Amino acid sequence: MTPEDLYLQAVVNRHRLPAPDPAAHHIRRRLEPLLQSWAGAHLESVTLSGSQAKGSALRDGDVDLFLSLAPDTPSPLAVLHSSLAARFCDYLP
């Protein structure tokens, strides 16, 4: 490894969260009932994804959630996306 690589690795390690991050799981549990009320019976699961799921999240990072919807969900994806964005546009945790 080059000195530059070692430096970058040290910086990232200083800012990395311990895995698993309990705060990310708390956020998922807190949002799940709200997502369930939005999607109804079409919501199959809510799981952590992205850097939180991989264990490479940084302290100031975001929390990505993967929503699994039933195959018989009636709306097209674009409509679902707009509806979800509208539902949470003013949401503050």
N, C-alpha and C positions, 0 to 999 in steps of 0.2 A: 504494500500500500504506500502511496505517496504521502508526503507530509500534508499536502492539501486535503487528501482523503481522510487522514487521521484527524485533522482539525475539524472538518465538516462532521465527521462521526461524533466527535466530542461535543460539538455544539448541539447536535440533534439529541444526543443522549441526555444532555442537561435539561432539555425541554420536554422530553418524552414523559408521558403519563405512565404510572404503574398499570400493568395489565392484569386482570381486567379492571376497568375503571368503574367503580360503583355509581358514580354520578351519571354516566351514560345510561346504565340500566335503570336508574331512577327516572331519568327523562323519558325513556321508552315506556316504562310502566305508567307514568303520569299522563302521557299523550294517548296511550292505547284506548282508554274509554272514550276520549274525544274523537279519535279516528273511528271507533266502533259506531258512535252516534252518527258520524258522517256517512259511513259506507253501509251501515246496517249489516244484514246477513251476508253481504258480499265480501266482507273483510275476512280473510282466512288466517292471516298472521301478520305480525309486526316484528321485525328482527333488526338488530343492529347491523350495519354494513359499513363499508369504507374503512378508514384507518382505525376506527374503534374496534371493528370486527377483526382486523388483522393484527391488532396490538401495536400499531405504529403511530397512534395518535399523539399529538403534541398538546401541551397544557392549554393553549389558546385556540385549539381546533374546534371544529363543529362536530355535531352528531348527525350521522346519516342513518336514516331509517328506510328499510325496504318493506314496502307494503305488498302483500300478496292478496290479490283479489280473485274471487271465484270466476271460472271461465264463463259463467252465464251472466256476468255483470252487464247490464243493458246499454250503458253509454260507451261511446268511443273514447279512446285514451285522451284525446285533446279536451273533451268535455269534462272528463274526470279530473284532469290536471287543473283546469280553470276553476272547477267547483271546489277542489281542495284548497287552492290558493285563495279563493274568495272566503272560504270558511275560516282560514287561519291568518288572514292579512293583518288583523289587529291583535292577534294573540301575543301576549307577553307572559312568559312563565313566571 
